[in-house]
Amino acid sequence: MLSRHADCAFWIGRYIERAEATARMIDVHYHFGLESPLVGRALTWEAILAISGQKKKFNLRYQEINERNILHFFAFDQNNSNSILNCVRLARENGRAIRDQISSEMWESLNRYYLDYRRWNVDRVISESPFAFFQSVKNGSHLFQGITNRTLMMGETRDFHDAGRFLERADQTARILDVKYHDLLPRFTSDVSIPAPTDPAVVDPFSVGGTVDTHGWTAVLKSVGAFEAFRKTYRQGVTPARVAEFLILNPQFPASVRHSIGRVEGCVRRVSGNRDLSPSNPAERAVGRLYNDLNYLRADEIIASGLHEFLETVEKRCAEIGFAIGATYLKY
């Protein structure tokens, strides 16, 4: 397989996953602030900028952080390389470049996805239904992934696509969990406008286990499509430790970091044909190290050593894996 074809397949997977992750993130965060007055007081749009790592870029072009500017920046801004519009457009362009490598149904789905998306703009989203808009983005991604699973033959094109898809998923899950971990502890942030109750009999809604905390961690689960699976796994209720364990270490949930990195390792090993325990190239070494660490870690060890520090390291190692795959297979 030519490196440029592999590069296109890899980035189709990443761009479609990134578009869906962005839609999920904003949709859940948007509705999180509408659930109750208490939740609304704790809501800040800055959390979304922190998750994406694009706060500086946003501040250079927008004077105010508000609903309209956030929606435009993440959904329709042509100057934002990671906006949903650009992700869908670039996935379509990469699909066009390898039309002979993918199925015709995949190309038709990508093309329809892009054309349907162009019918929206930020004013229509705000005036009609943000929920309907984000649902259409998620449905477009699900349709494409379903068609891919049904029509694309097993082989190098499929492996490079899936490697990009699951690497992006692992990174997005770590980012959402990392930022929300701090965003949901307003009592310990610089926000001094939220006084604690003076009456010991009154439950602080902003404390761990309070109303805002419970709603917030539920929103984290929903943002990666994990709420129902989590409830079936943990019947004792939602806590930060259980959410972290489920989204990081659960081997069966498709959006967990451990499952996603395991899928990436399987893809790069099939591409190289390596059946030995030892890695045969930098890409296998980078992804194998992270996967082994995730297999042997326990949730209490992660939390004891610092959840934020661990997730920050995971994000950096996902970036290293992407660079290693690019250097090993995708340069041309």
Order of alpha helices (4+ residues) and beta strands (2+ residues): alpha-alpha-alpha-alpha-alpha-alpha-alpha-alpha-alpha-alpha-alpha-alpha-alpha-alpha-alpha-alpha-alpha
